[in-house]
Amino acid sequence: MDEKKKSIIKKGFWILVVLSMFAFVSYAAFTYNRLGTRKNQIATGTLLLTLDDEASNGISINPAIPVSDGVGSTEQPYTFTLENTGSLTADYQLFLVEDTQAYEDDDCIDNKMDWKALRYSFEKDSEDPTTNSLSDSPYMLDHGSLKSGATYSYTLHVWINQDAGNEVMGTHFHGKIQVKAVQEGQEYTETE
């Protein structure tokens, strides 16, 4: 009986090994990673956020100096679009949030800039831009409804307020755009 038990255990072990290998091969076959593309698209339900990193350098201030609104609003913008690819009108919220991965990659997690030292200019579909101070992260840039097949184009400039003190010297800012689909009838909130 001991020999039979050992044989069953060995067979069970090899079956587990083969199944594990099958699982790893299946995972590798159905996983796709690609680095180096400059146009990023993120879908949430029927909303497609396209970040144009080719025309922009990302949303970072590292290092930078305080400037006036006239200068900051003319610097290289960050551009992106939001498209409703579904068949129904979609409600959305658009946030500027901290990019924790960029802070880690830049090894500056302990040198975050206070958002209150930042100013921004935000433009939607070539309308007059809104220029204001940022507050805490996350910061809601826009919200509303987007009809089926419609697209909004956005331009965002971020800079250090000219009135910021010396405490911003040596600090970094890394942000990213986050879109949140909102269920019909749900109230808009200022949080993630």
Buried (B, 14 or more C-beta within 10 A) or exposed (E): EEEEEEEEEEEEEEEEEEEEEEEEEEEEEEEEEEEEEEEBEBEBBBBBBBBBBEEBEEBBBBEBEBBEBEEBBEBEBBBBBBBBEBEEEBBBBBBBBBBEEBBEEBEBEEBBBBBEBBBBBBBBEEEEBEBEEBEEBBBBBBBEEBEEEEBBBBBBBBBBBBEBEEEBEEBBBBBBBBBBBBEEEEEEEEEE
